[in-house]
């Protein structure tokens, strides 16, 4: 894991949050497997969260190491 004060760490937190939320929505979809409309609703939300995580990973991959491992804004880190 990166230093907890860097932009890299902030990306890690955001990606982890997106993936955790996707898992929650997948669990909700499974709970409503017997209700096709609700199942599809939660599955769609789960897929959207996965796409968010993938987008963040692509953005992170395009950022230079100098910027990625620079200190992140402390206010945003606190909120994350």
C-alpha positions in Angstrom: 0.0 0.0 0.0 1.2 3.5 -0.7 1.9 6.2 1.9 -1.4 7.2 3.3 -0.9 10.9 2.5 -0.5 10.5 -1.2 -2.8 10.9 -4.2 -2.1 7.1 -4.8 -3.6 6.3 -1.5 -6.7 8.5 -2.2 -7.2 6.5 -5.5 -6.8 3.3 -3.5 -9.6 4.4 -1.1 -11.9 5.5 -3.9 -11.4 2.3 -5.9 -12.0 0.2 -2.8 -15.1 2.1 -2.0 -16.5 1.5 -5.5 -15.7 -2.2 -5.4 -17.2 -2.6 -1.9 -20.4 -0.8 -3.0 -20.6 -3.1 -6.1 -20.4 -6.1 -3.8 -23.2 -4.8 -1.6 -25.4 -4.3 -4.6 -24.6 -7.8 -5.9 -25.6 -9.1 -2.5 -28.9 -7.2 -2.7 -29.4 -8.6 -6.2 -29.0 -12.1 -4.9 -31.5 -11.4 -2.2 -34.0 -10.5 -4.8 -33.2 -13.2 -7.4 -36.8 -14.3 -7.2 -38.0 -10.7 -8.3 -36.6 -10.1 -11.8 -37.1 -6.4 -11.8 -35.4 -5.9 -8.4 -32.7 -8.3 -9.3 -32.0 -6.3 -12.5 -32.1 -3.0 -10.7 -29.4 -4.0 -8.2 -27.3 -5.8 -10.8 -27.3 -2.6 -12.9 -26.1 -0.6 -9.9 -23.4 -3.1 -9.2 -22.2 -3.0 -12.7 -22.1 0.8 -12.6 -19.9 0.7 -9.5 -17.5 -1.7 -11.2 -17.3 0.7 -14.2 -16.5 3.5 -11.8 -13.7 1.5 -10.2 -12.3 0.6 -13.7 -12.4 4.2 -14.7 -10.5 5.3 -11.6 -7.9 2.6 -12.3 -7.5 3.8 -15.9 -7.1 7.4 -14.7 -4.6 6.3 -12.0 -2.6 4.4 -14.6 -2.2 7.6 -16.7 -0.9 9.7 -13.9 2.9 10.2 -13.5 4.5 8.7 -10.5 5.7 12.2 -9.5 2.1 13.3 -9.2 0.7 10.0 -7.9 3.1 9.9 -5.0 2.9 13.5 -4.2 1.0 14.6 -1.1 -2.8 14.7 -1.5 -5.1 17.4 -0.3 -5.5 16.7 3.5 -9.1 17.9 3.5 -10.0 15.4 0.8 -8.0 12.6 2.5 -9.9 13.3 5.7 -13.2 13.0 3.9 -12.2 9.8 2.2 
